[in-house]
Amino acid sequence: METRMKPQKRPSELKDALQGCKDALRSCKDAVQSWLRLNPTVASPRRPMSDKRASILDISGPKLIVQPDDGEKPVMDFLKSAQKTVALKQFTFTHPLLLDTVMALHKRGVRVRVMLNGAKATGERLNDPFFEKMKSTGIEVQWSNPSFLVTHEKSIIVDGKSALLATFNFMEKYFQATRDYGVLTNDPAQVEQVQKCFDCDWKREPFHPYEDAGLAWSPGNARHLVCKFIDRAHKTLDVQHPKFAEPVILERMLAAVERGVRVRILCGGKHGLHQPDLMYSFALWRLMRQAGAKVHKQKNLRAHAKLLVVDHKHALLGSQNFDWPAFDLRREVAMELHDAAIVHDLTAVFERDWDTSRKYEPPYPVEKPAEEEEDEFPHDATLMHD
């Protein structure tokens, strides 16, 4: 029986077939990325998150919360873990689910103290309704220290043993539509300092932080510590901030570019910015681009996080925007992070957001932003950066 050999493809035919496979894979990749941009809260191609995030209440070390990925549950679980005391300080508290959780704690005998910011810099008073509800049920609640322009800190201390520092406010939209982060810590020095600040602000007494805890406080040591943190960068500096209106921070970032550090800035463009911060941010982003930094606009979510990552080894996140009131006039706090798993996860989220962002060319500060930018996110007065 004669065995017929299949005719072999010519090299040119193999080359064409291989190119066809590459084109098909590229089309699939483009389709997936397009779908992910429309569905930002769904898991996307990225390095897997650390197993250490599996249980938020296993406080054997710092734990990361990513919004909107993780939602309200880790915050509620942390609050519900309280046995004796909760001290909560918030810029904006209008989330009904979190209010129910706080009121349930009070009902079962946990001593709950809540400090809320009064008026925003714009004069808005979003916290009045929940303030009255908590007060009517007997919860110890009072307005934040009037010594500050606003209290922008977002913190919770449970039983004096663990603390949550966050970039997100207690509003539903910050669990749904914005990129934000939170970190749970049981480091004794950090928890003690957050508790000390809460007690001083509660009693209207001066608070004098020390740097050994790795916390950057405003007013106080924040500008100094943020500049030192930027100066540590040898290879990379990734910045995820919605506002850039602080010349001292600009000077340190320009110095980083000059010494060969790759600087990437992920911003939110005009969205959420008041004047004059809008003009200042446009001008400073333009200067960073001219110096050689890469500036992108986040597209998958609204930009609200305040994050710096240095050399993929160290991170700094907190409540401070890059503007001078955040360092000099407002109560704020940020935390240095050196835990390898947390920095890995923050880097993974940054890369995911960067991959779906677009190159951003800020307009001349006094010109009207392009229509493309106006259309990417609708105006939302409740998501303005104070």
Buried (B, 14 or more C-beta within 10 A) or exposed (E): EEEEEEEEEEEEEEEEEEEEEEEEEEEEEEEEEEEBBEEBBEEBEEEEBBEBBEEBEEBEEBBBBBBBBBBBEBBBEBBBBBEEBBBBBBBBBBBEBBBEBBBBBBEEEBBBBBBBBBBBBEEBEBBEEBBEBBEEEEBBBBEBBEBBBBBBBBBBBBBBBBBBBBBBBBBBBBBBBBBBBBBBBBBEEBBBBBBBBBBBBBEEEEBEBEBEBBBBBBBBBBBEBBBBBBEBBEEBBBBBBBBBBBEBBBEBBBBBBEEEBBBBBBBBBBBBBEEEBBBBBBBBBBBBBEBEBBBBBBBBBBBBBBBBBBBBBBBBBBBBBBBBBBBBBBBBBBBBBEBEBBBBBBBBBBBBBBBBBEEBEBBEBEEEBEEEBBEBBEEEEBBBBB
